[in-house]
Amino acid sequence: MTGGSGVVVIDNGGGLLKAGFGGDKDPISVVPNCMAKPPGGNTKKWLVADQLQADDVDVTGMTLKRPIDRGYLINTEVQREVWERVVRNLLQVDPSNSSLLLVEPMFNPPALQHAADELVFEEFGFNSLCVADAPSLVHLYEASHQPTRFRAQCSLVVDCGFSFTHASPVLQNFILNYGVRRMDLGGKALTNYLKELVSYRSLNVMDETLLIDDAKEKLCFVSMDVPGDLRRARLSFKDNPFRCSYILPDGITYKKGFVKDMDEALRYCSLPLDQESDRKDHSVETNKFEDRKKPELSQNEFALTNERFLVPEMLFHPIDLGINQAGLAECIVRAVQACHPYLQPVLFESIILTGGSTLFPRFTERLERELRPLVPDDYQVKIIRQEKYVRPILGAWRGGSILASSPDFESMCVTKSEYEEMGSARCRRRFFR
């Protein structure tokens, strides 16, 4: 155990589970929160958490079991297996001598809260439990590292996670529940959309969730000019700045998927961002649209062009894909407008991005461009990036690490004896949020 506090901090995300000790800067393990079974026969065992990240594991065609669906813990059997692997093998702690800080989703139904409490106290036997939500912890982490930017102790945390996207106003480390707005789109929906596009245009990859997820993270980006980029995507493959190939594992030479040519994949970075220069080059490019030949691809690779920016576009304009929801910019504006008028200018100046889907290149610039026309002219729009070399997926865990090492942490916890005496419902009142 490396943490001096003796508190285990678990950010139980739908895609990745982050676990470590209170007081540490970084988690010890960031692992897939799922179980997977290789194809072929019933004799092969299920791989859990970090076992899926081993270099010698071929993830092709694996069957997945996830404990979390649509953001909520619904399969405690799978979650028990994942936690068992993380707590016993990776953290190597005895739960009976440790406290647990668990990051839970907002508006968690009481029945699911009770199931989580049973898992913590009855299955693992943790000594005490404290429950927190991700937006308040992200705010705590940013406010502790940049106190001059958060003198009002107020921010809007935009969490683009695995299962959903939330825009949550936070005031003095408490979420203003009436202002929270949710989009039912996250990293999982983007991966599924990319699977459909690749399967329709190239290879059938509907069963390759882990591989397509990797391709999405490495190759997708946010477009600053969708119409212009769609025109460029029609160019011949030599002139197409977006075209790149992803190699699937063959099970012999290599067992992990990878980008065929990363320099080729990054050609789009040299494109101009302003739309006026794009229009000047439009007449030069049009004569190349139909003068192209499709390059030959091997059986274990597929090419991506406009899919690279059409997939993240779901977050900004879901209605274009038939999803009857507001885009991310509209979601943020509605969350701010639900708050007191005195808070609104402060919230627009303190937008914090967190979650894996905010890692797409140019995400921040595009969001700021989408927000500016929707915000009053006398309000400033400031989007706070995570500090350099900090992964946005760790913001909630790092906030939990700070909270777990605070002097008041023990008073926030529910002990196992209190749980056994009063039950889950009464104990949960202590975590008023």
WOMOKA-V712544 format. One record per residue. N is the residue number from 0. RES is the residue in one letter. SS is DSSP state (helix for helix, strand for strand, loop for the rest). PHI is phi in whole degrees, -180 to 180 (999 if undefined). NEAR is the number of other C-alpha atoms within 8 Angstrom. Layout:
n,res,ss,phi,near
N,RES,SS,PHI,NEAR
N,RES,SS,PHI,NEAR
This chain:
n,res,ss,phi,near
0,M,loop,999,8
1,T,loop,-97,5
2,G,loop,-75,11
3,G,loop,-74,8
4,S,loop,-83,9
5,G,loop,72,10
6,V,strand,-110,13
7,V,strand,-86,12
8,V,strand,-112,15
9,I,strand,-125,13
10,D,strand,-97,12
11,N,strand,-88,11
12,G,loop,-77,11
13,G,loop,-70,15
14,G,loop,-100,8
15,L,strand,-123,10
16,L,strand,-106,14
17,K,strand,-111,15
18,A,strand,-137,15
19,G,strand,-175,14
20,F,strand,-120,17
21,G,loop,-60,17
22,G,loop,97,11
23,D,loop,-80,10
24,K,loop,-75,6
25,D,loop,-128,7
26,P,loop,-69,12
27,I,loop,-74,10
28,S,strand,-136,10
29,V,strand,-124,9
30,V,strand,-130,10
31,P,strand,-62,10
32,N,loop,-90,15
33,C,strand,-165,14
34,M,strand,-119,13
35,A,strand,-142,12
36,K,strand,-126,11
37,P,loop,-64,12
38,P,loop,-72,7
39,G,loop,97,5
40,G,loop,80,5
41,N,loop,-99,5
42,T,loop,-85,4
43,K,loop,-72,8
44,K,loop,-83,7
45,W,strand,-79,8
46,L,strand,-97,9
47,V,strand,-123,12
48,A,helix,52,14
49,D,helix,-66,8
50,Q,helix,-64,8
51,L,helix,-74,11
52,Q,helix,-93,8
53,A,loop,-64,7
54,D,loop,-66,6
55,D,loop,-94,5
56,V,loop,-99,10
57,D,loop,-93,8
58,V,loop,-91,12
59,T,loop,-64,9
60,G,loop,66,8
61,M,loop,-74,11
62,T,strand,-90,9
63,L,strand,-105,8
64,K,strand,-126,8
65,R,strand,-114,12
66,P,loop,-77,14
67,I,strand,-115,11
68,D,strand,-131,10
69,R,loop,54,7
70,G,loop,92,11
71,Y,strand,-123,10
72,L,strand,-74,10
73,I,loop,-120,8
74,N,loop,-125,9
75,T,helix,-72,11
76,E,helix,-65,7
77,V,helix,-67,12
78,Q,helix,-63,12
79,R,helix,-62,9
80,E,helix,-64,9
81,V,helix,-67,13
82,W,helix,-63,9
83,E,helix,-59,9
84,R,helix,-64,11
85,V,helix,-72,12
86,V,helix,-72,12
87,R,helix,-79,11
88,N,helix,-95,8
89,L,helix,-87,9
90,L,helix,-83,11
91,Q,loop,55,8
92,V,loop,-123,8
93,D,loop,-99,8
94,P,helix,-57,11
95,S,helix,-66,8
96,N,helix,-109,7
97,S,loop,-131,13
98,S,strand,-98,13
99,L,strand,-127,13
100,L,strand,-105,14
101,L,strand,-111,12
102,V,strand,-90,14
103,E,strand,-113,11
104,P,loop,-70,9
105,M,loop,-70,5
106,F,loop,58,4
107,N,loop,-69,9
108,P,loop,-61,6
109,P,helix,-56,7
110,A,helix,-64,6
111,L,helix,-76,11
112,Q,helix,-62,10
113,H,helix,-63,10
114,A,helix,-64,9
115,A,helix,-66,10
116,D,helix,-63,10
117,E,helix,-61,9
118,L,helix,-64,11
119,V,helix,-70,11
120,F,helix,-92,13
121,E,helix,-90,8
122,E,helix,-83,7
123,F,loop,-99,9
124,G,loop,73,10
125,F,loop,-62,14
126,N,loop,-70,13
127,S,strand,-156,12
128,L,strand,-139,14
129,C,strand,-129,12
130,V,strand,-114,10
131,A,strand,-139,12
132,D,strand,-107,10
133,A,helix,-64,10
134,P,helix,-59,13
135,S,helix,-66,12
136,L,helix,-73,17
137,V,helix,-63,14
138,H,helix,-61,14
139,L,helix,-61,11
140,Y,helix,-65,13
141,E,helix,-66,9
142,A,helix,-66,11
143,S,helix,-76,7
144,H,helix,-97,6
145,Q,loop,-133,8
146,P,helix,-62,9
147,T,helix,-71,5
148,R,helix,-86,7
149,F,helix,-127,11
150,R,loop,-64,7
151,A,loop,-81,5
152,Q,loop,53,9
153,C,strand,-141,14
154,S,strand,-157,15
155,L,strand,-115,14
156,V,strand,-94,16
157,V,strand,-105,14
158,D,strand,-107,11
159,C,strand,-97,15
160,G,loop,-96,13
161,F,loop,-75,14
162,S,loop,-104,14
163,F,loop,-158,14
164,T,strand,-129,13
165,H,strand,-120,12
166,A,strand,-112,14
167,S,strand,-125,15
168,P,strand,-71,17
169,V,strand,-124,15
170,L,strand,-127,10
171,Q,loop,52,6
172,N,loop,67,10
173,F,strand,-118,8
174,I,strand,-78,11
175,L,loop,-85,10
176,N,helix,-57,7
177,Y,helix,-69,6
178,G,helix,-99,13
179,V,loop,-72,11
180,R,strand,-125,11
181,R,strand,-125,9
182,M,strand,-111,11
183,D,loop,-85,8
184,L,loop,-135,11
185,G,loop,-155,14
186,G,helix,-61,13
187,K,helix,-66,9
188,A,helix,-65,9
189,L,helix,-65,12
190,T,helix,-63,12
191,N,helix,-63,9
192,Y,helix,-66,9
193,L,helix,-65,12
194,K,helix,-61,13
195,E,helix,-66,10
196,L,helix,-64,9
197,V,helix,-66,13
198,S,helix,-65,11
199,Y,helix,-74,8
200,R,helix,-98,6
201,S,loop,-139,8
202,L,loop,-113,8
203,N,loop,-79,8
204,V,loop,-122,11
205,M,loop,-65,8
206,D,loop,-98,8
207,E,loop,-104,12
208,T,helix,-61,11
209,L,helix,-67,8
210,L,helix,-70,11
211,I,helix,-69,12
212,D,helix,-62,9
213,D,helix,-66,9
214,A,helix,-63,13
215,K,helix,-61,11
216,E,helix,-66,8
217,K,helix,-88,7
218,L,helix,-118,8
219,C,loop,-79,14
220,F,strand,-151,11
221,V,loop,-96,12
222,S,loop,-83,10
223,M,loop,-93,8
224,D,loop,-150,9
225,V,helix,-62,8
226,P,helix,-58,6
227,G,helix,-66,10
228,D,helix,-69,10
229,L,helix,-64,9
230,R,helix,-65,8
231,R,helix,-64,11
232,A,loop,-67,12
233,R,loop,-89,9
234,L,loop,-69,15
235,S,loop,-60,13
236,F,loop,-64,10
237,K,loop,-74,6
238,D,loop,-96,6
239,N,loop,-81,12
240,P,loop,-76,11
241,F,loop,-103,13
242,R,loop,-71,13
243,C,strand,-156,12
244,S,strand,-119,11
245,Y,strand,-119,13
246,I,strand,-94,11
247,L,loop,-86,10
248,P,loop,-64,13
249,D,loop,-105,8
250,G,loop,80,7
251,I,loop,-123,6
252,T,loop,-71,6
253,Y,loop,-144,8
254,K,loop,-114,13
255,K,loop,-124,10
256,G,loop,-75,12
257,F,strand,-157,8
258,V,strand,-78,12
259,K,loop,-64,8
260,D,loop,-142,8
261,M,helix,-68,7
262,D,helix,-63,6
263,E,helix,-64,9
264,A,helix,-68,13
265,L,loop,-98,7
266,R,helix,-62,10
267,Y,helix,-64,8
268,C,helix,-65,5
269,S,helix,-85,5
270,L,loop,-74,6
271,P,loop,-68,7
272,L,loop,-91,6
273,D,loop,-84,7
274,Q,helix,-73,9
275,E,helix,-65,6
276,S,helix,-66,8
277,D,helix,-65,10
278,R,helix,-69,9
279,K,helix,-65,7
280,D,loop,-86,8
281,H,helix,-64,8
282,S,helix,-66,8
283,V,helix,-74,6
284,E,helix,-83,10
285,T,helix,-62,7
286,N,helix,-73,8
287,K,helix,-101,9
288,F,loop,-61,10
289,E,loop,-96,8
290,D,loop,-91,8
291,R,loop,-149,9
292,K,loop,-125,6
293,K,loop,-76,6
294,P,loop,-70,5
295,E,loop,-76,4
296,L,loop,-115,7
297,S,loop,-74,5
298,Q,loop,-71,4
299,N,loop,-113,8
300,E,strand,-146,10
301,F,strand,-139,11
302,A,strand,-106,10
303,L,strand,-121,12
304,T,loop,-129,10
305,N,loop,-71,11
306,E,helix,-60,10
307,R,helix,-63,13
308,F,helix,-110,12
309,L,helix,-72,8
310,V,loop,-67,11
311,P,loop,-65,13
312,E,helix,-62,11
313,M,helix,-55,12
314,L,helix,-70,10
315,F,helix,-94,9
316,H,loop,-139,11
317,P,helix,-65,14
318,I,helix,-65,10
319,D,helix,-65,7
320,L,helix,-106,7
321,G,loop,84,6
322,I,loop,-95,7
323,N,loop,-82,6
324,Q,loop,-142,7
325,A,loop,-72,10
326,G,loop,-76,12
327,L,helix,-64,11
328,A,helix,-62,10
329,E,helix,-65,10
330,C,helix,-62,13
331,I,helix,-65,11
332,V,helix,-63,11
333,R,helix,-65,10
334,A,helix,-64,14
335,V,helix,-69,13
336,Q,helix,-66,10
337,A,loop,-77,8
338,C,loop,-96,11
339,H,loop,-61,7
340,P,helix,-55,7
341,Y,helix,-67,6
342,L,helix,-85,9
343,Q,helix,-60,11
344,P,helix,-65,10
345,V,helix,-70,11
346,L,helix,-66,13
347,F,helix,-66,13
348,E,loop,-89,12
349,S,loop,-136,15
350,I,strand,-91,13
351,I,strand,-107,13
352,L,strand,-97,14
353,T,strand,-147,15
354,G,loop,103,12
355,G,helix,-64,11
356,S,helix,-72,10
357,T,helix,-82,11
358,L,helix,-81,8
359,F,loop,-59,11
360,P,strand,-56,7
361,R,loop,69,10
362,F,helix,-63,11
363,T,helix,-64,9
364,E,helix,-63,8
365,R,helix,-68,11
366,L,helix,-64,10
367,E,helix,-64,11
368,R,helix,-66,8
369,E,helix,-72,9
370,L,helix,-76,12
371,R,helix,-55,8
372,P,loop,-69,7
373,L,loop,-94,8
374,V,loop,-105,9
375,P,loop,-53,6
376,D,loop,-63,5
377,D,loop,-85,4
378,Y,loop,-101,9
379,Q,loop,-89,8
380,V,loop,-116,11
381,K,loop,-129,9
382,I,strand,-105,11
383,I,strand,-90,8
384,R,loop,-81,7
385,Q,loop,-64,10
386,E,loop,-58,5
387,K,loop,-56,4
388,Y,loop,71,4
389,V,loop,-103,7
390,R,loop,-81,7
391,P,helix,-59,12
392,I,helix,-71,8
393,L,helix,-98,10
394,G,helix,-59,12
395,A,helix,-66,14
396,W,helix,-64,15
397,R,helix,-67,14
398,G,helix,-64,13
399,G,helix,-64,14
400,S,helix,-65,14
401,I,helix,-66,12
402,L,helix,-64,10
403,A,helix,-67,13
404,S,loop,-98,11
405,S,loop,-80,7
406,P,loop,-64,5
407,D,loop,-90,6
408,F,helix,-63,10
409,E,helix,-60,6
410,S,helix,-71,5
411,M,helix,-85,9
412,C,loop,-88,11
413,V,strand,-105,11
414,T,strand,-83,9
415,K,helix,-64,12
416,S,helix,-66,6
417,E,helix,-67,10
418,Y,helix,-63,12
419,E,helix,-67,7
420,E,helix,-83,6
421,M,helix,-107,9
422,G,loop,89,9
423,S,helix,-68,10
424,A,helix,-61,9
425,R,helix,-72,8
426,C,helix,-67,12
427,R,helix,-67,8
428,R,helix,-63,7
429,R,helix,-70,9
430,F,helix,-94,10
431,F,loop,-64,5
432,R,loop,-133,4
